[in-house]
Amino acid sequence: MDTAIIAKVDTVINAPAKRVWKALTDPAEVKQYLFGTDMTVSEWKVGGTILYKGIWKDKEYTDKGKILKYEPEKRLVSTYWSGLSGKADIPENYQIVSYILSPAEGGTKLTITQENIDTEESKKHSEENWGMVLKGIKKLIEG
């Protein structure tokens, strides 16, 4: 696996970082934009687990990981494994997902990266999915 393949998307959201952070960490808000997620569970601390459960395209899923970095209103980084990936739940199949918030003209820039992608085709698929997530967050916050 070529771990150098990284998906990256970003957008500027017309809101302060505090509001964008809430959209990333409040289970009721995550439910509104994250691919059928019905439940988000986390202790929201470094070393803590993060779990997303839901139904997407008529399939139940559980996605999970561990929080590697947690800096409120700045950065959330976690490992990530999806039950829908078809891959075994073993360390080498986990990816790293980062949500980085930074000041930008007109609000807050939210950048999402996903590391440890195995193919360029998977990278494209991830960027499309994360692009939909960004649109969903933007719509949730900006209306």
C-alpha positions in Angstrom: 0.0 0.0 0.0 1.3 3.4 -0.9 0.6 5.5 2.2 1.7 8.6 0.3 -1.7 8.9 -1.4 -3.7 11.6 0.5 -7.2 13.0 -0.3 -7.7 16.6 0.5 -10.6 19.0 0.2 -11.4 22.4 1.8 -13.9 25.2 1.8 -14.6 28.5 3.6 -17.6 28.5 5.8 -19.1 31.9 6.7 -19.0 31.3 10.5 -16.6 31.5 13.4 -14.4 28.4 14.2 -16.5 27.8 17.3 -19.6 27.2 15.2 -17.7 24.9 12.7 -16.3 22.9 15.6 -19.8 22.3 16.9 -20.8 20.9 13.6 -17.9 18.5 13.7 -18.3 17.3 17.3 -22.1 17.5 18.2 -23.7 14.2 17.4 -27.1 15.9 16.6 -25.3 18.0 13.9 -23.1 15.2 12.6 -26.3 13.2 12.0 -27.5 16.0 9.5 -24.6 15.7 7.1 -22.6 12.5 7.5 -23.9 9.8 5.2 -26.8 8.4 7.3 -25.0 8.5 10.6 -27.5 8.0 13.3 -25.1 7.8 16.2 -21.7 9.4 17.0 -20.0 8.4 20.2 -16.8 9.8 21.5 -15.1 11.0 24.7 -13.6 13.8 22.6 -10.1 13.5 24.0 -6.7 12.3 22.8 -6.6 8.5 23.0 -10.4 8.2 23.2 -12.4 6.3 20.7 -14.7 7.7 18.0 -17.6 5.6 16.6 -20.1 6.4 13.9 -23.0 4.1 13.2 -25.8 4.4 10.7 -27.3 3.2 7.5 -26.0 4.3 4.1 -27.6 3.0 0.8 -29.6 0.4 2.7 -26.5 -1.0 4.5 -25.8 -0.7 8.2 -22.3 0.4 9.0 -19.9 1.1 11.9 -16.9 3.3 11.3 -14.5 3.8 14.1 -11.1 5.0 15.2 -9.0 6.7 17.9 -8.5 10.4 18.5 -4.8 11.3 17.9 -5.1 15.1 18.2 -7.9 17.2 19.7 -7.5 20.9 19.8 -10.9 22.6 20.1 -11.8 25.0 17.3 -8.5 24.2 15.6 -7.8 20.5 14.8 -9.3 17.0 15.2 -7.2 14.1 13.9 -8.2 10.4 14.3 -7.6 7.0 12.9 -10.4 5.7 10.7 -11.7 2.4 9.6 -15.0 1.9 7.8 -17.1 -1.3 8.1 -18.2 -0.6 4.5 -14.6 -0.7 3.2 -14.6 -4.5 2.9 -11.2 -4.5 4.6 -10.3 -6.4 7.7 -10.3 -4.4 11.0 -6.6 -4.5 11.4 -4.1 -1.6 12.0 -2.7 -1.4 8.5 -6.2 -0.8 7.1 -6.8 2.2 9.2 -6.5 5.7 7.7 -5.9 9.0 9.3 -8.6 11.7 8.9 -7.8 15.3 9.9 -10.2 18.2 10.2 -8.2 21.5 10.3 -9.9 24.8 11.0 -8.1 28.1 10.2 -9.1 31.7 9.9 -10.1 32.8 6.4 -11.6 35.9 4.8 -15.3 35.5 5.2 -15.1 33.0 8.1 -13.4 29.7 8.8 -11.5 27.5 6.3 -12.2 23.8 7.0 -9.7 21.4 5.4 -10.3 17.6 5.5 -7.5 15.2 4.7 -7.5 11.4 4.5 -4.2 9.6 4.6 -3.1 6.0 3.9 -5.3 5.6 0.8 -4.3 2.6 -1.3 -5.1 3.7 -4.9 -5.7 6.9 -6.9 -9.2 5.7 -7.6 -9.9 5.4 -3.9 -8.4 8.9 -3.4 -10.8 10.3 -6.0 -13.8 8.5 -4.3 -12.7 9.9 -0.9 -12.4 13.4 -2.2 -15.9 13.2 -3.7 -17.3 11.9 -0.5 -15.5 14.5 1.6 -16.6 17.2 -0.8 -20.2 16.2 -0.1 -19.5 16.3 3.6 -18.2 19.9 3.3 -21.3 20.9 1.3 -23.4 19.4 4.0 -21.6 21.2 6.8 -21.7 24.5 4.9 -25.4 24.1 4.3 -26.1 23.2 7.9 -24.2 26.3 9.2 -25.0 28.9 6.5 -28.5 27.8 5.7 
